[in-house]
Amino acid sequence: MMLNPRHEEGFFYLLAAIGGLVSALGVGAALYMEHSGHVVTGMNNQIVWGLPHVVAIFLIVAASGVLNVASMGSVFGRKLYKPRAPLSGLLAIAMLSGGLAVIMLDLGRADRIIVAATHFNPTSVFGWNVILYPVFYGIAAVYLWTMMERRMYPWMKVAGFAMFIWRIVLTTGTGAIFAFLVARQAYGTALLAPMFIIMSFCWGLAVFLVVQSTMYAWNGLSLPPLVLQRMKNLLATFVAAVLYFTIVLHLVNAYFAKNIAFEYFILFDSEFAGMFWIGQILVGTLLPLALLFNPATAAKALWVNVAALLVVVGAYYQLYVFIIGGQAFPLDIFPGYDVKSSFMDGAVDHYTASLPEIILALGGLGIAFTMTTIGVRILHFLPQDDLAELEAAASATD
Amino acid sequence: MTTPDNNARRKFIAAAGAGVAGLGFTAIAPGLHLMAVGEASAATEARKAGTAASPAVRWGLLIDAGKCAPGCTKCIDACHTENGVSEKLPDPRQNSQWIRKIELVDRRNGKKTELPMMCQHCAEPPCVDVCPTGASMKRADGIVLVDRHTCIGCRYCMMACPYKARSLVHVPLTEQNPEVPRGQGCVESCTLCVHRVDKGQTPACVESCPEGAMMFGDLNDPASAIAKRIASVPTTQVRADLRLNQGVRYQGL
């Protein structure tokens, strides 16, 4: 169904206005937190990173992963993905903007953000990220330019390759934020760097599929079956790969006697156990896999989109369990002792996000949504497939 | 006092970080520098105004857990009075605690111990490694501090500290001690009463302990009382497995 052009224009402005309003509310919530202090959040001296970080890290990781679609075309020469590269670049910039905005606005001293650029500590992974993110923007912008400007076409492959390398480095940096933490049992493993990369592939593709389908539906089109089949197979592969990393992470952790108590806590004996098994594993992994592999649902765009949405829902559960659950478990400062104090030593902490935090987190999603909505409107990034060429390429490879 | 492998590790991380920075992007980080530490002669007494802290000194504490009286909170009271840590928030988990008492029960034999826990002033502090702006720093004489002018409140140091020694200031502050600047949205922890140490005094907690369970001094000076005691009785570094080489040692654990 194609919308009447007048209705269509009105609908666009409505969406942009809703996105803008949510973004503005997010900034308002940040100002309130800035004015009152973090006392108005659910975060404390045990759980120091909360819901804003869950949402921000999802957006940042997915931003890197959504560019996988472009890399499939430019670096690996897959024709099907080439027309999708501009949209993937736009989504990457939009999601990274939303994620970074939340991270920066949640700072205890958000007004001093410029200090992060003028004072650099080379041993800090956060410090590395201060460089990784702006360069990501720069390369993504150049990459988009090479795709949109005919004179720049010859540079597209080089820019695409640079983008591919940089987003691998960037997501390694995001995973390393946790991998480099020696203090808490949930973190501090090199596995987190590659795991974050595969998570980014998975979540980025899921977001791409949903946005792409929305754009097609908006224009009264439907995704060519060949395109749908290829992309849903890729998504299923990534979902399975994230599951594999999740299993290995917990198996290795549980093998060490010192970590058994934490693994028991996170998997079986806490508020996070249900989120892990139902949110991450059932809703975010097994259901999408079933939808993507069952012939009755896998051929239908609707069910593939449902699977992609479930992957995104599961991603939030996964990050919540990982970030909040990892902090809720007490630090093992005195191994072999039962401890207690006035500062939550030896005690499991409980976190409930406050309203300002929730609004700030939604504001990040609002920024990503608004940038995407306006971007696809102005830039005409609807993928244009040359179906005859695709069929020929498919039969040649099959 | 630093172990060779830890030095190598830090150099490696710094080199890797500099590698990222060196990929042609230093232009956006014009302030690229390592925290400079001053060179000065050893100071075991008051530090003269205008002179830098001495790397020849390593200030530290020795805490005798055997003497720490159950239920006594005099060190906490003295610390928080000295440093103006007075806010009492509805959610106590949001209060700053520069020093706290931990009650321990040995799972093997049920032996009970109490001890004060604060910033351990590591020689290889994870909080300093992870701080993006270098606000978290180690002074030449081993005291780990937060520069309140460059802390952006990201709390990465709180994630990294194995001792949960750091707090975020969750509310606007009033009535501060002029010698101990604190600020909303900044992370803070025990300064080893650096403002007192620089005047040749001992930290407030040490001075307040009625049992004499806490000893302060220069770990690098073999003639100091603290160094002599550490050389003569068994002492423990908490989470010694992490090899952070803390300036705070415990006895009787």
Chai-1 contact restraints between the chains, C-beta under 6 A:
chainA,res_idxA,chainB,res_idxB,connection_type,confidence,min_distance_angstrom,max_distance_angstrom,comment,restraint_id
A,G37,B,H170,contact,1.0,0.0,6.0,A-B,restraint_1
A,G37,B,V171,contact,1.0,0.0,6.0,A-B,restraint_2
A,G37,B,P172,contact,1.0,0.0,6.0,A-B,restraint_3
A,G37,B,Q184,contact,1.0,0.0,6.0,A-B,restraint_4
A,H38,B,H170,contact,1.0,0.0,6.0,A-B,restraint_5
A,V39,B,L89,contact,1.0,0.0,6.0,A-B,restraint_6
A,V39,B,Q94,contact,1.0,0.0,6.0,A-B,restraint_7
A,V39,B,H170,contact,1.0,0.0,6.0,A-B,restraint_8
A,V39,B,V171,contact,1.0,0.0,6.0,A-B,restraint_9
A,N44,B,R93,contact,1.0,0.0,6.0,A-B,restraint_10
A,N44,B,Q94,contact,1.0,0.0,6.0,A-B,restraint_11
A,N45,B,R93,contact,1.0,0.0,6.0,A-B,restraint_12
A,N45,B,S167,contact,1.0,0.0,6.0,A-B,restraint_13
A,Q46,B,R93,contact,1.0,0.0,6.0,A-B,restraint_14
A,V48,B,R155,contact,1.0,0.0,6.0,A-B,restraint_15
A,V48,B,M158,contact,1.0,0.0,6.0,A-B,restraint_16
A,L107,B,I152,contact,1.0,0.0,6.0,A-B,restraint_17
A,L107,B,G153,contact,1.0,0.0,6.0,A-B,restraint_18
A,L107,B,C154,contact,1.0,0.0,6.0,A-B,restraint_19
A,G108,B,G153,contact,1.0,0.0,6.0,A-B,restraint_20
A,G108,B,L168,contact,1.0,0.0,6.0,A-B,restraint_21
A,G108,B,G185,contact,1.0,0.0,6.0,A-B,restraint_22
A,R109,B,I152,contact,1.0,0.0,6.0,A-B,restraint_23
A,R109,B,G153,contact,1.0,0.0,6.0,A-B,restraint_24
A,R109,B,G185,contact,1.0,0.0,6.0,A-B,restraint_25
A,R112,B,I152,contact,1.0,0.0,6.0,A-B,restraint_26
A,V115,B,T133,contact,1.0,0.0,6.0,A-B,restraint_27
A,V115,B,T150,contact,1.0,0.0,6.0,A-B,restraint_28
A,V115,B,I152,contact,1.0,0.0,6.0,A-B,restraint_29
A,A116,B,P132,contact,1.0,0.0,6.0,A-B,restraint_30
A,A116,B,T133,contact,1.0,0.0,6.0,A-B,restraint_31
A,A116,B,I152,contact,1.0,0.0,6.0,A-B,restraint_32
A,T118,B,G31,contact,1.0,0.0,6.0,A-B,restraint_33
A,H119,B,G31,contact,1.0,0.0,6.0,A-B,restraint_34
A,H119,B,T133,contact,1.0,0.0,6.0,A-B,restraint_35
A,H119,B,G134,contact,1.0,0.0,6.0,A-B,restraint_36
A,H119,B,T150,contact,1.0,0.0,6.0,A-B,restraint_37
A,F120,B,A29,contact,1.0,0.0,6.0,A-B,restraint_38
A,F120,B,L32,contact,1.0,0.0,6.0,A-B,restraint_39
A,N121,B,C131,contact,1.0,0.0,6.0,A-B,restraint_40
A,N121,B,P132,contact,1.0,0.0,6.0,A-B,restraint_41
A,N121,B,G134,contact,1.0,0.0,6.0,A-B,restraint_42
A,P122,B,A14,contact,1.0,0.0,6.0,A-B,restraint_43
A,P122,B,G17,contact,1.0,0.0,6.0,A-B,restraint_44
A,P122,B,A18,contact,1.0,0.0,6.0,A-B,restraint_45
A,P122,B,A21,contact,1.0,0.0,6.0,A-B,restraint_46
A,T123,B,I13,contact,1.0,0.0,6.0,A-B,restraint_47
A,T123,B,A14,contact,1.0,0.0,6.0,A-B,restraint_48
A,T123,B,G17,contact,1.0,0.0,6.0,A-B,restraint_49
A,T123,B,D129,contact,1.0,0.0,6.0,A-B,restraint_50
A,S124,B,V130,contact,1.0,0.0,6.0,A-B,restraint_51
A,S124,B,C131,contact,1.0,0.0,6.0,A-B,restraint_52
A,S124,B,P132,contact,1.0,0.0,6.0,A-B,restraint_53
A,F126,B,P132,contact,1.0,0.0,6.0,A-B,restraint_54
A,F126,B,Y156,contact,1.0,0.0,6.0,A-B,restraint_55
A,G127,B,P132,contact,1.0,0.0,6.0,A-B,restraint_56
A,W128,B,G17,contact,1.0,0.0,6.0,A-B,restraint_57
A,W128,B,V20,contact,1.0,0.0,6.0,A-B,restraint_58
A,I131,B,V20,contact,1.0,0.0,6.0,A-B,restraint_59
A,I131,B,F25,contact,1.0,0.0,6.0,A-B,restraint_60
A,V135,B,F25,contact,1.0,0.0,6.0,A-B,restraint_61
A,L181,B,M159,contact,1.0,0.0,6.0,A-B,restraint_62
A,L181,B,A160,contact,1.0,0.0,6.0,A-B,restraint_63
A,V182,B,P126,contact,1.0,0.0,6.0,A-B,restraint_64
A,V182,B,L242,contact,1.0,0.0,6.0,A-B,restraint_65
A,A183,B,A160,contact,1.0,0.0,6.0,A-B,restraint_66
A,A183,B,C161,contact,1.0,0.0,6.0,A-B,restraint_67
A,A183,B,P162,contact,1.0,0.0,6.0,A-B,restraint_68
A,L331,B,K164,contact,1.0,0.0,6.0,A-B,restraint_69
A,I333,B,Y163,contact,1.0,0.0,6.0,A-B,restraint_70
A,F334,B,L104,contact,1.0,0.0,6.0,A-B,restraint_71
A,G336,B,R107,contact,1.0,0.0,6.0,A-B,restraint_72
A,Y337,B,L104,contact,1.0,0.0,6.0,A-B,restraint_73
A,Y337,B,D106,contact,1.0,0.0,6.0,A-B,restraint_74
A,D338,B,V105,contact,1.0,0.0,6.0,A-B,restraint_75
A,V339,B,I102,contact,1.0,0.0,6.0,A-B,restraint_76
A,V339,B,L104,contact,1.0,0.0,6.0,A-B,restraint_77
A,K340,B,E103,contact,1.0,0.0,6.0,A-B,restraint_78
A,S341,B,R100,contact,1.0,0.0,6.0,A-B,restraint_79
A,S341,B,I102,contact,1.0,0.0,6.0,A-B,restraint_80
A,S342,B,R100,contact,1.0,0.0,6.0,A-B,restraint_81
A,F343,B,Q97,contact,1.0,0.0,6.0,A-B,restraint_82
A,F343,B,R100,contact,1.0,0.0,6.0,A-B,restraint_83
A,D345,B,I102,contact,1.0,0.0,6.0,A-B,restraint_84
